């Protein structure tokens, strides 16, 4: 189990963690301010546009796919937190 946790942490790394945190914040805030669908779509498009821009600047496809996977994790966590918060009101 400890090995799995270490592998997961090393796979996410610092940059992936930043993607996850930003996507948690953006998706949950947009879900609160507008609605859930806009939150998901806006956050996903934001991540895609950023990665396309990074690839135009020379980033590799592997790095961009990693970042997009971290974006998806962040969106999922943000939606989970939104629904937990929304159901408790």
MMTF fields as JSON, N, C-alpha, C and O atoms, coordinates in Angstrom:
{
  "mmtfVersion": "1.0.0",
  "mmtfProducer": "UNKNOWN",
  "numBonds": 355,
  "numAtoms": 356,
  "numGroups": 89,
  "numChains": 1,
  "numModels": 1,
  "chainsPerModel": [1],
  "groupsPerChain": [89],
  "chainIdList": ["A"],
  "bondAtomList": [4, 2, 8, 6, 12, 10, 16, 14, 20, 18, 24, 22, 28, 26, 32, 30, 36, 34, 40, 38, 44, 42, 48, 46, 52, 50, 56, 54, 60, 58, 64, 62, 68, 66, 72, 70, 76, 74, 80, 78, 84, 82, 88, 86, 92, 90, 96, 94, 100, 98, 104, 102, 108, 106, 112, 110, 116, 114, 120, 118, 124, 122, 128, 126, 132, 130, 136, 134, 140, 138, 144, 142, 148, 146, 152, 150, 156, 154, 160, 158, 164, 162, 168, 166, 172, 170, 176, 174, 180, 178, 184, 182, 188, 186, 192, 190, 196, 194, 200, 198, 204, 202, 208, 206, 212, 210, 216, 214, 220, 218, 224, 222, 228, 226, 232, 230, 236, 234, 240, 238, 244, 242, 248, 246, 252, 250, 256, 254, 260, 258, 264, 262, 268, 266, 272, 270, 276, 274, 280, 278, 284, 282, 288, 286, 292, 290, 296, 294, 300, 298, 304, 302, 308, 306, 312, 310, 316, 314, 320, 318, 324, 322, 328, 326, 332, 330, 336, 334, 340, 338, 344, 342, 348, 346, 352, 350],
  "bondOrderList": [1, 1, 1, 1, 1, 1, 1, 1, 1, 1, 1, 1, 1, 1, 1, 1, 1, 1, 1, 1, 1, 1, 1, 1, 1, 1, 1, 1, 1, 1, 1, 1, 1, 1, 1, 1, 1, 1, 1, 1, 1, 1, 1, 1, 1, 1, 1, 1, 1, 1, 1, 1, 1, 1, 1, 1, 1, 1, 1, 1, 1, 1, 1, 1, 1, 1, 1, 1, 1, 1, 1, 1, 1, 1, 1, 1, 1, 1, 1, 1, 1, 1, 1, 1, 1, 1, 1, 1],
  "groupList": [{"groupName": "UNK", "atomNameList": ["N", "CA", "C", "O"], "elementList": ["N", "C", "C", "O"], "formalChargeList": [0, 0, 0, 0], "bondAtomList": [1, 0, 2, 1, 3, 2], "bondOrderList": [1, 1, 2], "singleLetterCode": "X", "chemCompType": "L-PEPTIDE LINKING"}],
  "groupTypeList": [0, 0, 0, 0, 0, 0, 0, 0, 0, 0, 0, 0, 0, 0, 0, 0, 0, 0, 0, 0, 0, 0, 0, 0, 0, 0, 0, 0, 0, 0, 0, 0, 0, 0, 0, 0, 0, 0, 0, 0, 0, 0, 0, 0, 0, 0, 0, 0, 0, 0, 0, 0, 0, 0, 0, 0, 0, 0, 0, 0, 0, 0, 0, 0, 0, 0, 0, 0, 0, 0, 0, 0, 0, 0, 0, 0, 0, 0, 0, 0, 0, 0, 0, 0, 0, 0, 0, 0, 0],
  "groupIdList": [1, 2, 3, 4, 5, 6, 7, 8, 9, 10, 11, 12, 13, 14, 15, 16, 17, 18, 19, 20, 21, 22, 23, 24, 25, 26, 27, 28, 29, 30, 31, 32, 33, 34, 35, 36, 37, 38, 39, 40, 41, 42, 43, 44, 45, 46, 47, 48, 49, 50, 51, 52, 53, 54, 55, 56, 57, 58, 59, 60, 61, 62, 63, 64, 65, 66, 67, 68, 69, 70, 71, 72, 73, 74, 75, 76, 77, 78, 79, 80, 81, 82, 83, 84, 85, 86, 87, 88, 89],
  "secStructList": [7, 2, 2, 2, 2, 2, 2, 2, 2, 2, 2, 2, 2, 2, 2, 2, 2, 2, 2, 2, 2, 2, 2, 2, 2, 2, 2, 2, 2, 2, 2, 2, 2, 6, 7, 2, 2, 2, 2, 2, 2, 2, 2, 2, 2, 2, 2, 2, 2, 2, 2, 2, 2, 2, 2, 2, 6, 6, 7, 7, 2, 2, 2, 2, 2, 2, 2, 2, 2, 2, 2, 2, 2, 2, 2, 2, 2, 2, 2, 2, 2, 2, 2, 2, 2, 2, 2, 6, 7],
  "xCoordList": [0.828, 0.0, 0.866, 0.584, 1.927, 2.813, 3.464, 3.652, 3.806, 4.411, 3.445, 3.855, 2.166, 1.157, 1.005, 0.9, 0.992, 0.887, 2.098, 1.951, 3.283, 4.5, 4.496, 4.895, 4.05, 3.982, 2.97, 3.216, 1.839, 0.809, 1.32, 1.13, 1.959, 2.491, 3.57, 3.601, 4.448, 5.505, 4.935, 5.482, 3.831, 3.225, 2.585, 2.693, 1.923, 1.261, 2.3, 2.169, 3.317, 4.39, 3.829, 2.622, 4.696, 4.295, 3.398, 2.393, 3.75, 2.962, 1.56, 0.582, 1.466, 0.155, -0.692, -1.903, -0.049, -0.771, -1.333, -2.44, -0.573, -1.063, -2.274, -3.241, -2.222, -3.362, -4.595, -5.698, -4.402, -5.528, -6.147, -7.368, -5.327, -5.836, -6.574, -7.661, -5.991, -6.643, -7.974, -8.96, -8.015, -9.265, -10.318, -11.51, -9.894, -10.858, -11.5, -12.723, -10.681, -11.188, -12.069, -13.178, -11.58, -12.334, -13.651, -14.695, -13.622, -14.858, -15.89, -17.077, -15.46, -16.439, -16.962, -18.146, -16.112, -16.575, -17.531, -18.565, -17.189, -18.091, -19.413, -20.467, -19.366, -20.598, -21.482, -22.706, -20.865, -21.632, -22.177, -23.344, -21.339, -21.735, -22.692, -23.607, -22.487, -23.319, -24.139, -25.297, -23.542, -24.134, -23.077, -21.968, -23.429, -22.465, -21.935, -20.737, -22.821, -22.407, -21.405, -20.404, -21.671, -20.745, -19.415, -18.354, -19.464, -18.239, -17.356, -16.146, -17.96, -17.192, -16.654, -15.469, -17.518, -17.108, -16.062, -15.057, -16.286, -15.331, -13.97, -12.946, -13.947, -12.678, -11.955, -10.739, -12.692, -12.073, -11.502, -10.379, -12.263, -11.768, -10.564, -9.635, -10.572, -9.431, -8.171, -7.101, -8.302, -7.169, -6.693, -5.489, -7.626, -7.257, -6.543, -5.516, -7.076, -6.441, -5.04, -4.115, -4.874, -3.55, -2.568, -1.417, -3.015, -2.11, -1.794, -0.674, -2.748, -2.468, -1.422, -0.497, -1.57, -0.597, 0.78, 1.799, 0.81, 2.084, 2.748, 3.964, 1.95, 2.52, 3.05, 4.047, 2.391, 2.896, 4.237, 5.043, 4.472, 5.728, 6.789, 7.892, 6.471, 7.469, 7.292, 8.137, 6.224, 5.993, 5.637, 5.125, 5.903, 5.652, 4.206, 3.521, 3.759, 2.407, 2.242, 1.185, 3.272, 3.214, 2.955, 2.114, 3.659, 3.446, 2.05, 1.404, 1.583, 0.259, -0.833, -1.808, -0.684, -1.677, -1.685, -2.743, -0.51, -0.412, -1.148, -1.904, -0.921, -1.576, -3.083, -3.832, -3.545, -4.98, -5.606, -6.74, -4.872, -5.371, -5.506, -6.484, -4.524, -4.598, -5.746, -6.404, -5.987, -7.138, -8.441, -9.323, -8.559, -9.77, -9.964, -11.085, -8.873, -8.954, -9.434, -10.282, -8.897, -9.308, -10.766, -11.467, -11.226, -12.634, -13.53, -14.55, -13.152, -13.955, -14.015, -15.078, -12.882, -12.868, -13.685, -14.429, -13.55, -14.324, -15.818, -16.577, -16.248, -17.671, -18.142, -19.236, -17.314, -17.652, -17.852, -18.839, -16.916, -17.027, -18.253, -18.932, -18.54, -19.734, -20.996, -21.855, -21.115, -22.307, -22.418, -23.519, -21.313, -21.34, -21.799, -22.64, -21.246, -21.631, -23.088, -23.82, -23.52, -24.87, -25.912, -26.987, -25.604, -26.547, -26.692, -27.706, -25.684, -25.742, -26.44, -26.611, -26.849, -27.516, -28.96, -29.653],
  "yCoordList": [-1.199, 0.0, 1.254, 2.219, 1.227, 2.38, 2.646, 3.798, 1.57, 1.702, 2.371, 3.204, 1.999, 2.594, 4.081, 4.882, 4.454, 5.865, 6.648, 7.746, 6.087, 6.765, 6.922, 7.967, 5.897, 5.981, 7.043, 7.794, 7.095, 8.085, 9.5, 10.381, 9.717, 11.049, 11.448, 12.592, 10.522, 10.865, 11.092, 11.888, 10.395, 10.616, 12.001, 12.685, 12.409, 13.722, 14.833, 15.76, 14.763, 15.761, 17.151, 17.31, 18.143, 19.497, 20.136, 20.759, 19.988, 20.612, 20.013, 20.737, 18.711, 18.065, 18.501, 18.681, 18.673, 19.156, 20.543, 20.847, 21.38, 22.739, 22.67, 23.408, 21.788, 21.623, 21.159, 21.659, 20.202, 19.674, 20.773, 20.928, 21.529, 22.577, 23.659, 24.078, 24.113, 25.159, 24.661, 25.399, 23.43, 22.902, 22.67, 22.836, 22.283, 22.177, 23.538, 23.646, 24.565, 25.907, 26.438, 26.912, 26.359, 26.921, 26.181, 26.816, 24.85, 24.1, 24.306, 24.451, 24.323, 24.49, 25.924, 26.132, 26.902, 28.296, 28.562, 29.204, 28.067, 28.257, 27.525, 28.018, 26.354, 25.624, 26.41, 26.408, 27.081, 27.89, 29.144, 29.489, 29.827, 31.105, 30.962, 31.771, 29.944, 29.8, 28.518, 28.557, 27.383, 26.067, 24.992, 25.279, 23.775, 22.679, 22.445, 22.24, 22.475, 22.201, 23.241, 22.895, 24.487, 25.548, 25.377, 25.594, 24.994, 24.775, 23.711, 23.897, 22.589, 21.495, 21.901, 21.724, 22.439, 22.785, 23.889, 23.797, 24.926, 26.038, 25.566, 25.922, 24.773, 24.3, 23.377, 23.475, 22.482, 21.581, 22.364, 22.103, 23.315, 24.129, 24.964, 25.135, 25.479, 26.237, 25.373, 25.819, 24.142, 23.225, 22.85, 22.784, 22.605, 22.244, 23.394, 23.189, 24.592, 25.76, 25.968, 26.277, 25.801, 25.959, 24.933, 25.263, 23.691, 22.646, 22.806, 22.518, 23.253, 23.541, 24.641, 24.558, 25.668, 26.755, 26.249, 26.641, 25.385, 24.818, 23.998, 24.061, 23.232, 22.424, 23.302, 22.964, 24.413, 25.351, 25.942, 26.335, 26.002, 26.525, 25.439, 25.715, 24.2, 23.142, 22.052, 21.162, 22.088, 21.042, 19.735, 19.763, 18.605, 17.309, 16.878, 17.338, 15.986, 15.447, 14.681, 14.746, 13.966, 13.207, 14.135, 13.833, 15.247, 16.205, 16.805, 16.975, 17.125, 17.725, 16.74, 17.124, 15.471, 14.47, 14.263, 14.074, 14.3, 14.213, 15.375, 15.188, 16.569, 17.758, 17.691, 18.071, 17.213, 17.089, 16.038, 16.202, 14.965, 13.958, 14.566, 14.307, 15.371, 16.053, 17.062, 17.239, 17.721, 18.622, 17.856, 18.325, 16.683, 15.871, 15.444, 15.438, 15.089, 14.734, 15.931, 15.787, 17.106, 18.316, 18.666, 19.072, 18.508, 18.773, 17.809, 18.217, 16.541, 15.543, 15.852, 15.759, 16.219, 16.564, 17.825, 17.899, 18.819, 20.051, 19.798, 20.379, 18.927, 18.6, 17.837, 18.077, 16.922, 16.181, 17.14, 17.041, 18.066, 19.035, 19.922, 20.236, 20.327, 21.14, 20.392, 20.954, 19.12, 18.356, 18.071, 18.108, 17.792, 17.582, 18.867, 18.826, 19.99, 21.265, 21.578, 22.017, 21.359, 21.681, 20.801, 21.284, 19.543, 18.643, 18.892, 18.524, 19.518, 19.781, 21.09, 21.388, 21.879, 23.144, 22.968, 23.948],
  "zCoordList": [0.0, 0.0, 0.0, -0.711, 0.808, 0.878, -0.476, -0.868, -1.19, -2.505, -3.493, -4.302, -3.421, -4.292, -4.007, -4.935, -2.747, -2.37, -2.877, -3.415, -2.706, -3.183, -4.701, -5.215, -5.419, -6.88, -7.322, -8.266, -6.631, -6.972, -6.735, -7.574, -5.609, -5.291, -6.291, -6.743, -6.639, -7.589, -8.99, -9.754, -9.341, -10.647, -10.721, -11.738, -9.644, -9.649, -9.693, -10.493, -8.863, -8.785, -8.482, -8.3, -8.427, -8.047, -9.103, -8.764, -10.37, -11.436, -11.509, -11.689, -11.373, -11.383, -10.21, -10.338, -9.06, -7.89, -8.097, -7.652, -8.771, -9.072, -10.003, -9.82, -10.997, -11.911, -11.143, -11.365, -10.242, -9.47, -8.603, -8.585, -7.892, -7.002, -7.78, -7.382, -8.886, -9.685, -10.235, -10.227, -10.708, -11.261, -10.193, -10.454, -8.982, -7.878, -7.639, -7.54, -7.547, -7.265, -8.389, -8.141, -9.622, -10.751, -10.95, -11.1, -10.953, -11.219, -10.117, -10.408, -8.862, -7.793, -7.727, -7.463, -7.957, -7.945, -9.102, -8.92, -10.296, -11.44, -11.221, -11.624, -10.588, -10.303, -9.347, -9.484, -8.377, -7.428, -8.103, -7.921, -8.881, -9.47, -10.652, -10.811, -11.476, -12.679, -12.555, -12.138, -12.917, -12.669, -12.892, -13.344, -12.574, -12.611, -14.024, -14.214, -15.005, -16.39, -16.884, -17.512, -16.607, -16.999, -16.265, -16.849, -15.006, -14.245, -14.858, -14.983, -15.243, -15.85, -17.219, -17.502, -18.059, -19.426, -19.414, -20.12, -18.624, -18.569, -18.078, -18.659, -17.02, -16.464, -17.435, -17.596, -18.081, -19.057, -20.235, -20.668, -20.753, -21.869, -21.464, -22.253, -20.259, -19.753, -19.74, -20.154, -19.266, -19.244, -20.638, -20.886, -21.552, -22.925, -23.616, -24.264, -23.483, -24.107, -23.551, -24.303, -22.243, -21.647, -22.188, -22.475, -22.328, -22.818, -24.307, -24.731, -25.093, -26.506, -26.6, -27.408, -25.776, -25.746, -25.3, -25.869, -24.291, -23.838, -24.948, -25.126, -25.691, -26.766, -27.898, -28.536, -28.141, -29.148, -28.728, -29.572, -27.408, -26.876, -26.732, -26.259, -27.135, -27.13, -26.097, -26.004, -25.316, -24.323, -25.038, -26.157, -24.406, -25.033, -24.834, -23.921, -25.707, -25.603, -24.288, -23.661, -23.877, -22.627, -21.442, -20.595, -21.374, -20.281, -20.334, -19.3, -21.541, -21.675, -21.285, -20.638, -21.67, -21.276, -19.763, -19.163, -19.153, -17.693, -17.042, -16.089, -17.562, -16.999, -17.19, -16.29, -18.351, -18.58, -17.665, -17.216, -17.389, -16.444, -15.048, -14.346, -14.65, -13.354, -13.342, -12.318, -14.472, -14.581, -14.352, -13.632, -14.964, -14.808, -13.353, -12.846, -12.693, -11.268, -10.457, -9.576, -10.75, -10.044, -10.273, -9.346, -11.515, -11.827, -11.055, -10.499, -11.02, -10.302, -8.811, -8.198, -8.23, -6.802, -6.549, -5.571, -7.428, -7.289, -7.344, -6.568, -8.265, -8.354, -7.126, -6.615, -6.661, -5.449, -4.278, -3.548, -4.102, -3.01, -3.175, -2.197, -4.417, -4.675, -4.261, -3.582, -4.668, -4.357, -2.86, -2.31, -2.203, -0.759, -0.059, 0.839, -0.473, 0.121, -0.18, 0.707, -1.416, -1.846, -1.13, -0.775, -0.924, -0.275, 1.202, 1.796, 1.818, 3.25, 3.6, 4.782, 2.608, 2.906, 3.245, 3.519]
}
